[in-house]
């Protein structure tokens, strides 16, 4: 990463060339392309007007490899992410790659929330994947713009380790991640579309190579459905939603799927 997250622009060119010469030489090959980026021209250049000719030109104020909106939060080891463009809000937990000793950095089309711990990430993931949160997001947002604004409309209680319901959601989230991770990998291997999986476990995904039998897949999908219902029930209790109200929420959500 050649971006200084504290200054929110690329590291000084002289410094980068001195300390990481090969990296600098590689990036410099693409300078003519990088300086034409719309984001670079908008956020890292200023317009100067020639006093004699009146001609306007853009003058760079940061290294040509600077990137917009790369801050310290993106290096947080625990995050909950979801796709900006999706039929439904689909949250997942991502952490650090322990094999490489590196933090996973989300793609620019993934929204993310930086979190202090794995537990808090599991909790938030479960809440966002609950039917209540799903319905809230679906009822007002469009499929091409499921941005971070959803956290302004879904009142997620602050994580409390001593709260029994929060603890239940953490455990349920981990169960769902394990089940969905196995199903997703099996779907990838068999050519089945796994887009509608509600949870994904980045750490467990790379550890499984066995293809599920049809019977095992069906059994696991039923187990995931049971866990999902438990997530819906536990999340509903966060907002004092009754069983009849939760049933109405699930009915309304099912109508969106038709």
HELIX and SHEET records of a PDB file:
HELIX    1   1 UNK A   13  UNK A   19  1                                   7    
HELIX    2   2 UNK A   21  UNK A   28  1                                   8    
HELIX    3   3 UNK A   31  UNK A   34  1                                   4    
HELIX    4   4 UNK A   38  UNK A   43  1                                   6    
HELIX    5   5 UNK A   72  UNK A   75  5                                   4    
HELIX    6   6 UNK A  118  UNK A  128  1                                  11    
HELIX    7   7 UNK A  131  UNK A  140  1                                  10    
HELIX    8   8 UNK A  150  UNK A  153  1                                   4    
HELIX    9   9 UNK A  164  UNK A  190  1                                  27    
HELIX   10  10 UNK A  202  UNK A  205  1                                   4    
HELIX   11  11 UNK A  214  UNK A  238  1                                  25    
HELIX   12  12 UNK A  243  UNK A  257  1                                  15    
SHEET    1   A 2 UNK A   3  UNK A   4  0                                        
SHEET    2   A 2 UNK A   9  UNK A  10 -1                                        
SHEET    1   B 2 UNK A  45  UNK A  49  0                                        
SHEET    2   B 2 UNK A  56  UNK A  60 -1                                        
SHEET    1   C 3 UNK A  91  UNK A  94  0                                        
SHEET    2   C 3 UNK A  78  UNK A  83 -1                                        
SHEET    3   C 3 UNK A 110  UNK A 115 -1                                        
SHEET    1   D 2 UNK A  96  UNK A  97  0                                        
SHEET    2   D 2 UNK A 102  UNK A 103 -1                                        
END                                                                             
